Amino acid sequence: MVATSTPSGQSINYQWQKKDYGTNSWINIVGATSSVYTTPATTQGDGGDEFRVGLTSTGATPILSNAATLTINIGATTVDNFTPDQIFDDN
């Protein structure tokens, strides 16, 4: 989804926030002020953390996005072009 403002041409300001799993406080992520946010490297302990973005524009009511929950998958690895003889060599 893309954010737009009315009247057209007004700048939109972004501030990404994070809420650690099991807490109730949203914290501004320092330097995360663009329309896109990429997390730094994550670990299993980051699972369940939530992220959202606040948008502001001159003369507009500030809004917050819905939160997205970070899910960490560990374990199985996917191997492309796998054939059983690569693991089970009967020779």
N, CA, C and O atoms as a GROMACS GRO file, in nm:
protein
  364
    1MET      N    1   0.084  -0.116   0.000
    1MET     CA    2   0.000   0.000   0.000
    1MET      C    3   0.090   0.124   0.000
    1MET      O    4   0.196   0.124   0.062
    2VAL      N    5   0.047   0.226  -0.068
    2VAL     CA    6   0.123   0.350  -0.078
    2VAL      C    7   0.047   0.460  -0.007
    2VAL      O    8  -0.074   0.473  -0.022
    3ALA      N    9   0.118   0.539   0.071
    3ALA     CA   10   0.056   0.652   0.140
    3ALA      C   11   0.054   0.773   0.049
    3ALA      O   12   0.152   0.802  -0.020
    4THR      N   13  -0.059   0.845   0.049
    4THR     CA   14  -0.070   0.970  -0.026
    4THR      C   15  -0.133   1.075   0.065
    4THR      O   16  -0.194   1.042   0.166
    5SER      N   17  -0.117   1.200   0.028
    5SER     CA   18  -0.175   1.308   0.107
    5SER      C   19  -0.266   1.393   0.020
    5SER      O   20  -0.251   1.399  -0.102
    6THR      N   21  -0.362   1.458   0.086
    6THR     CA   22  -0.450   1.551   0.019
    6THR      C   23  -0.440   1.684   0.092
    6THR      O   24  -0.460   1.685   0.213
    7PRO      N   25  -0.411   1.796   0.028
    7PRO     CA   26  -0.391   1.806  -0.116
    7PRO      C   27  -0.263   1.736  -0.161
    7PRO      O   28  -0.167   1.721  -0.085
    8SER      N   29  -0.265   1.696  -0.284
    8SER     CA   30  -0.151   1.625  -0.342
    8SER      C   31  -0.024   1.709  -0.332
    8SER      O   32  -0.028   1.831  -0.346
    9GLY      N   33   0.086   1.641  -0.308
    9GLY     CA   34   0.214   1.710  -0.301
    9GLY      C   35   0.264   1.738  -0.161
    9GLY      O   36   0.380   1.774  -0.143
   10GLN      N   37   0.178   1.722  -0.060
   10GLN     CA   38   0.222   1.741   0.078
   10GLN      C   39   0.319   1.627   0.112
   10GLN      O   40   0.296   1.512   0.075
   11SER      N   41   0.426   1.660   0.184
   11SER     CA   42   0.521   1.555   0.221
   11SER      C   43   0.464   1.472   0.336
   11SER      O   44   0.391   1.522   0.422
   12ILE      N   45   0.498   1.344   0.335
   12ILE     CA   46   0.456   1.252   0.440
   12ILE      C   47   0.579   1.213   0.519
   12ILE      O   48   0.682   1.177   0.461
   13ASN      N   49   0.569   1.219   0.650
   13ASN     CA   50   0.678   1.181   0.739
   13ASN      C   51   0.648   1.043   0.797
   13ASN      O   52   0.533   1.013   0.831
   14TYR      N   53   0.751   0.961   0.808
   14TYR     CA   54   0.738   0.824   0.857
   14TYR      C   55   0.822   0.806   0.983
   14TYR      O   56   0.932   0.860   0.992
   15GLN      N   57   0.771   0.729   1.078
   15GLN     CA   58   0.848   0.688   1.195
   15GLN      C   59   0.810   0.545   1.230
   15GLN      O   60   0.698   0.518   1.274
   16TRP      N   61   0.906   0.453   1.209
   16TRP     CA   62   0.883   0.312   1.240
   16TRP      C   63   0.903   0.290   1.389
   16TRP      O   64   0.987   0.352   1.453
   17GLN      N   65   0.821   0.199   1.443
   17GLN     CA   66   0.826   0.166   1.585
   17GLN      C   67   0.834   0.014   1.603
   17GLN      O   68   0.792  -0.063   1.516
   18LYS      N   69   0.888  -0.026   1.718
   18LYS     CA   70   0.900  -0.167   1.752
   18LYS      C   71   0.847  -0.189   1.893
   18LYS      O   72   0.868  -0.107   1.982
   19LYS      N   73   0.778  -0.302   1.910
   19LYS     CA   74   0.734  -0.344   2.043
   19LYS      C   75   0.789  -0.484   2.066
   19LYS      O   76   0.752  -0.578   1.995
   20ASP      N   77   0.877  -0.498   2.164
   20ASP     CA   78   0.935  -0.628   2.194
   20ASP      C   79   0.827  -0.723   2.245
   20ASP      O   80   0.734  -0.682   2.315
   21TYR      N   81   0.842  -0.850   2.210
   21TYR     CA   82   0.747  -0.954   2.252
   21TYR      C   83   0.731  -0.951   2.404
   21TYR      O   84   0.829  -0.944   2.479
   22GLY      N   85   0.607  -0.955   2.449
   22GLY     CA   86   0.579  -0.960   2.592
   22GLY      C   87   0.575  -0.824   2.661
   22GLY      O   88   0.555  -0.818   2.782
   23THR      N   89   0.595  -0.716   2.585
   23THR     CA   90   0.590  -0.582   2.644
   23THR      C   91   0.470  -0.507   2.589
   23THR      O   92   0.404  -0.553   2.496
   24ASN      N   93   0.442  -0.391   2.646
   24ASN     CA   94   0.329  -0.309   2.601
   24ASN      C   95   0.372  -0.176   2.542
   24ASN      O   96   0.288  -0.096   2.500
   25SER      N   97   0.503  -0.149   2.538
   25SER     CA   98   0.553  -0.018   2.496
   25SER      C   99   0.607  -0.019   2.354
   25SER      O  100   0.689  -0.103   2.317
   26TRP      N  101   0.559   0.075   2.274
   26TRP     CA  102   0.612   0.097   2.140
   26TRP      C  103   0.728   0.195   2.151
   26TRP      O  104   0.716   0.299   2.216
   27ILE      N  105   0.840   0.162   2.087
   27ILE     CA  106   0.960   0.245   2.091
   27ILE      C  107   0.993   0.288   1.947
   27ILE      O  108   0.995   0.205   1.855
   28ASN      N  109   1.020   0.420   1.928
   28ASN     CA  110   1.063   0.466   1.796
   28ASN      C  111   1.197   0.403   1.762
   28ASN      O  112   1.286   0.395   1.848
   29ILE      N  113   1.212   0.357   1.638
   29ILE     CA  114   1.338   0.301   1.591
   29ILE      C  115   1.421   0.416   1.536
   29ILE      O  116   1.382   0.479   1.438
   30VAL      N  117   1.533   0.444   1.600
   30VAL     CA  118   1.618   0.557   1.561
   30VAL      C  119   1.661   0.543   1.415
   30VAL      O  120   1.712   0.439   1.374
   31GLY      N  121   1.640   0.648   1.338
   31GLY     CA  122   1.682   0.651   1.198
   31GLY      C  123   1.586   0.584   1.101
   31GLY      O  124   1.609   0.588   0.980
   32ALA      N  125   1.479   0.522   1.151
   32ALA     CA  126   1.384   0.451   1.063
   32ALA      C  127   1.271   0.546   1.026
   32ALA      O  128   1.163   0.542   1.084
   33THR      N  129   1.300   0.633   0.928
   33THR     CA  130   1.206   0.740   0.893
   33THR      C  131   1.175   0.744   0.743
   33THR      O  132   1.145   0.851   0.690
   34SER      N  133   1.183   0.630   0.677
   34SER     CA  134   1.146   0.626   0.535
   34SER      C  135   1.024   0.536   0.518
   34SER      O  136   0.979   0.474   0.615
   35SER      N  137   0.971   0.530   0.399
   35SER     CA  138   0.849   0.453   0.374
   35SER      C  139   0.871   0.302   0.383
   35SER      O  140   0.775   0.226   0.391
   36VAL      N  141   0.997   0.258   0.382
   36VAL     CA  142   1.030   0.116   0.390
   36VAL      C  143   1.124   0.094   0.507
   36VAL      O  144   1.213   0.176   0.532
   37TYR      N  145   1.105  -0.016   0.579
   37TYR     CA  146   1.194  -0.050   0.689
   37TYR      C  147   1.238  -0.196   0.674
   37TYR      O  148   1.156  -0.285   0.654
   38THR      N  149   1.369  -0.217   0.684
   38THR     CA  150   1.426  -0.351   0.683
   38THR      C  151   1.492  -0.374   0.818
   38THR      O  152   1.575  -0.294   0.862
   39THR      N  153   1.455  -0.483   0.885
   39THR     CA  154   1.513  -0.511   1.016
   39THR      C  155   1.660  -0.547   1.000
   39THR      O  156   1.701  -0.598   0.896
   40PRO      N  157   1.741  -0.520   1.103
   40PRO     CA  158   1.876  -0.574   1.102
   40PRO      C  159   1.867  -0.726   1.117
   40PRO      O  160   1.757  -0.780   1.133
   41ALA      N  161   1.980  -0.795   1.114
   41ALA     CA  162   1.979  -0.940   1.130
   41ALA      C  163   1.901  -0.977   1.256
   41ALA      O  164   1.916  -0.914   1.360
   42THR      N  165   1.819  -1.080   1.245
   42THR     CA  166   1.737  -1.122   1.358
   42THR      C  167   1.783  -1.256   1.413
   42THR      O  168   1.855  -1.330   1.346
   43THR      N  169   1.740  -1.286   1.536
   43THR     CA  170   1.771  -1.413   1.599
   43THR      C  171   1.639  -1.475   1.646
   43THR      O  172   1.534  -1.412   1.639
   44GLN      N  173   1.646  -1.598   1.694
   44GLN     CA  174   1.526  -1.664   1.742
   44GLN      C  175   1.458  -1.584   1.851
   44GLN      O  176   1.335  -1.585   1.862
   45GLY      N  177   1.535  -1.514   1.933
   45GLY     CA  178   1.480  -1.433   2.042
   45GLY      C  179   1.398  -1.315   1.995
   45GLY      O  180   1.324  -1.257   2.075
   46ASP      N  181   1.408  -1.277   1.866
   46ASP     CA  182   1.330  -1.165   1.812
   46ASP      C  183   1.189  -1.207   1.772
   46ASP      O  184   1.105  -1.121   1.743
   47GLY      N  185   1.163  -1.336   1.768
   47GLY     CA  186   1.032  -1.385   1.728
   47GLY      C  187   0.923  -1.327   1.816
   47GLY      O  188   0.937  -1.323   1.938
   48GLY      N  189   0.814  -1.283   1.755
   48GLY     CA  190   0.703  -1.225   1.828
   48GLY      C  191   0.710  -1.074   1.844
   48GLY      O  192   0.612  -1.012   1.885
   49ASP      N  193   0.826  -1.014   1.812
   49ASP     CA  194   0.835  -0.868   1.816
   49ASP      C  195   0.739  -0.811   1.711
   49ASP      O  196   0.711  -0.876   1.610
   50GLU      N  197   0.689  -0.692   1.736
   50GLU     CA  198   0.594  -0.629   1.644
   50GLU      C  199   0.652  -0.498   1.590
   50GLU      O  200   0.729  -0.429   1.656
   51PHE      N  201   0.611  -0.465   1.468
   51PHE     CA  202   0.655  -0.343   1.401
   51PHE      C  203   0.533  -0.271   1.344
   51PHE      O  204   0.437  -0.334   1.300
   52ARG      N  205   0.540  -0.138   1.345
   52ARG     CA  206   0.437  -0.056   1.282
   52ARG      C  207   0.501   0.076   1.240
   52ARG      O  208   0.613   0.107   1.279
   53VAL      N  209   0.428   0.152   1.160
   53VAL     CA  210   0.478   0.282   1.116
   53VAL      C  211   0.374   0.389   1.144
   53VAL      O  212   0.254   0.367   1.125
   54GLY      N  213   0.421   0.504   1.190
   54GLY     CA  214   0.336   0.620   1.209
   54GLY      C  215   0.357   0.717   1.094
   54GLY      O  216   0.471   0.739   1.051
   55LEU      N  217   0.249   0.774   1.043
   55LEU     CA  218   0.257   0.869   0.932
   55LEU      C  219   0.200   1.002   0.976
   55LEU      O  220   0.094   1.010   1.038
   56THR      N  221   0.273   1.108   0.942
   56THR     CA  222   0.226   1.243   0.969
   56THR      C  223   0.247   1.329   0.846
   56THR      O  224   0.335   1.302   0.764
   57SER      N  225   0.165   1.432   0.834
   57SER     CA  226   0.177   1.528   0.725
   57SER      C  227   0.119   1.659   0.776
   57SER      O  228   0.028   1.659   0.859
   58THR      N  229   0.170   1.770   0.726
   58THR     CA  230   0.124   1.901   0.770
   58THR      C  231  -0.027   1.912   0.755
   58THR      O  232  -0.082   1.891   0.647
   59GLY      N  233  -0.094   1.946   0.865
   59GLY     CA  234  -0.239   1.966   0.862
   59GLY      C  235  -0.321   1.839   0.865
   59GLY      O  236  -0.444   1.846   0.863
   60ALA      N  237  -0.258   1.725   0.871
   60ALA     CA  238  -0.331   1.598   0.870
   60ALA      C  239  -0.329   1.534   1.009
   60ALA      O  240  -0.242   1.563   1.091
   61THR      N  241  -0.425   1.448   1.032
   61THR     CA  242  -0.429   1.372   1.156
   61THR      C  243  -0.327   1.259   1.147
   61THR      O  244  -0.331   1.182   1.051
   62PRO      N  245  -0.235   1.246   1.244
   62PRO     CA  246  -0.139   1.135   1.241
   62PRO      C  247  -0.211   1.000   1.245
   62PRO      O  248  -0.315   0.987   1.311
   63ILE      N  249  -0.157   0.903   1.175
   63ILE     CA  250  -0.216   0.768   1.176
   63ILE      C  251  -0.107   0.665   1.200
   63ILE      O  252   0.011   0.689   1.173
   64LEU      N  253  -0.149   0.550   1.250
   64LEU     CA  254  -0.059   0.437   1.272
   64LEU      C  255  -0.105   0.320   1.188
   64LEU      O  256  -0.225   0.295   1.175
   65SER      N  257  -0.010   0.247   1.130
   65SER     CA  258  -0.044   0.127   1.056
   65SER      C  259  -0.082   0.015   1.153
   65SER      O  260  -0.059   0.027   1.273
   66ASN      N  261  -0.139  -0.091   1.100
   66ASN     CA  262  -0.156  -0.212   1.180
   66ASN      C  263  -0.018  -0.269   1.208
   66ASN      O  264   0.076  -0.246   1.131
   67ALA      N  265  -0.005  -0.341   1.317
   67ALA     CA  266   0.124  -0.402   1.352
   67ALA      C  267   0.147  -0.528   1.271
   67ALA      O  268   0.054  -0.601   1.237
   68ALA      N  269   0.275  -0.553   1.241
   68ALA     CA  270   0.318  -0.678   1.178
   68ALA      C  271   0.404  -0.753   1.279
   68ALA      O  272   0.494  -0.694   1.339
   69THR      N  273   0.377  -0.881   1.297
   69THR     CA  274   0.451  -0.962   1.393
   69THR      C  275   0.561  -1.038   1.322
   69THR      O  276   0.537  -1.103   1.220
   70LEU      N  277   0.682  -1.031   1.375
   70LEU     CA  278   0.797  -1.100   1.318
   70LEU      C  279   0.792  -1.247   1.358
   70LEU      O  280   0.781  -1.280   1.476
   71THR      N  281   0.799  -1.336   1.259
   71THR     CA  282   0.802  -1.480   1.281
   71THR      C  283   0.938  -1.532   1.239
   71THR      O  284   0.984  -1.505   1.128
   72ILE      N  285   1.003  -1.608   1.326
   72ILE     CA  286   1.133  -1.666   1.297
   72ILE      C  287   1.113  -1.816   1.274
   72ILE      O  288   1.066  -1.887   1.363
   73ASN      N  289   1.149  -1.864   1.156
   73ASN     CA  290   1.142  -2.007   1.126
   73ASN      C  291   1.282  -2.064   1.132
   73ASN      O  292   1.372  -2.016   1.064
   74ILE      N  293   1.300  -2.168   1.211
   74ILE     CA  294   1.429  -2.236   1.218
   74ILE      C  295   1.408  -2.384   1.196
   74ILE      O  296   1.298  -2.436   1.218
   75GLY      N  297   1.511  -2.451   1.153
   75GLY     CA  298   1.498  -2.596   1.135
   75GLY      C  299   1.526  -2.636   0.993
   75GLY      O  300   1.638  -2.622   0.944
   76ALA      N  301   1.423  -2.685   0.926
   76ALA     CA  302   1.438  -2.745   0.793
   76ALA      C  303   1.497  -2.647   0.692
   76ALA      O  304   1.467  -2.528   0.694
   77THR      N  305   1.580  -2.700   0.605
   77THR     CA  306   1.639  -2.625   0.497
   77THR      C  307   1.584  -2.678   0.366
   77THR      O  308   1.570  -2.799   0.348
   78THR      N  309   1.553  -2.589   0.275
   78THR     CA  310   1.503  -2.630   0.144
   78THR      C  311   1.621  -2.641   0.048
   78THR      O  312   1.703  -2.550   0.039
   79VAL      N  313   1.628  -2.753  -0.023
   79VAL     CA  314   1.734  -2.776  -0.119
   79VAL      C  315   1.670  -2.791  -0.256
   79VAL      O  316   1.585  -2.877  -0.275
   80ASP      N  317   1.711  -2.706  -0.352
   80ASP     CA  318   1.659  -2.716  -0.488
   80ASP      C  319   1.729  -2.830  -0.562
   80ASP      O  320   1.844  -2.863  -0.533
   81ASN      N  321   1.659  -2.889  -0.658
   81ASN     CA  322   1.713  -2.994  -0.745
   81ASN      C  323   1.768  -3.112  -0.665
   81ASN      O  324   1.870  -3.169  -0.702
   82PHE      N  325   1.702  -3.147  -0.557
   82PHE     CA  326   1.745  -3.257  -0.472
   82PHE      C  327   1.705  -3.391  -0.533
   82PHE      O  328   1.593  -3.407  -0.583
   83THR      N  329   1.795  -3.488  -0.527
   83THR     CA  330   1.763  -3.626  -0.563
   83THR      C  331   1.806  -3.716  -0.449
   83THR      O  332   1.910  -3.689  -0.387
   84PRO      N  333   1.731  -3.821  -0.418
   84PRO     CA  334   1.762  -3.906  -0.304
   84PRO      C  335   1.903  -3.962  -0.303
   84PRO      O  336   1.960  -3.984  -0.196
   85ASP      N  337   1.962  -3.988  -0.420
   85ASP     CA  338   2.096  -4.047  -0.422
   85ASP      C  339   2.204  -3.949  -0.375
   85ASP      O  340   2.319  -3.990  -0.355
   86GLN      N  341   2.169  -3.822  -0.355
   86GLN     CA  342   2.265  -3.727  -0.303
   86GLN      C  343   2.292  -3.752  -0.155
   86GLN      O  344   2.397  -3.714  -0.103
   87ILE      N  345   2.199  -3.817  -0.086
   87ILE     CA  346   2.218  -3.848   0.055
   87ILE      C  347   2.237  -3.998   0.074
   87ILE      O  348   2.324  -4.040   0.149
   88PHE      N  349   2.155  -4.077   0.008
   88PHE     CA  350   2.157  -4.222   0.026
   88PHE      C  351   2.229  -4.288  -0.092
   88PHE      O  352   2.165  -4.327  -0.190
   89ASP      N  353   2.356  -4.300  -0.081
   89ASP     CA  354   2.436  -4.362  -0.188
   89ASP      C  355   2.443  -4.510  -0.160
   89ASP      O  356   2.506  -4.553  -0.064
   90ASP      N  357   2.377  -4.589  -0.244
   90ASP     CA  358   2.372  -4.734  -0.226
   90ASP      C  359   2.496  -4.805  -0.278
   90ASP      O  360   2.503  -4.928  -0.266
   91ASN      N  361   2.590  -4.740  -0.333
   91ASN     CA  362   2.710  -4.805  -0.389
   91ASN      C  363   2.808  -4.840  -0.281
   91ASN      O  364   2.914  -4.895  -0.311
   0.00000   0.00000   0.00000
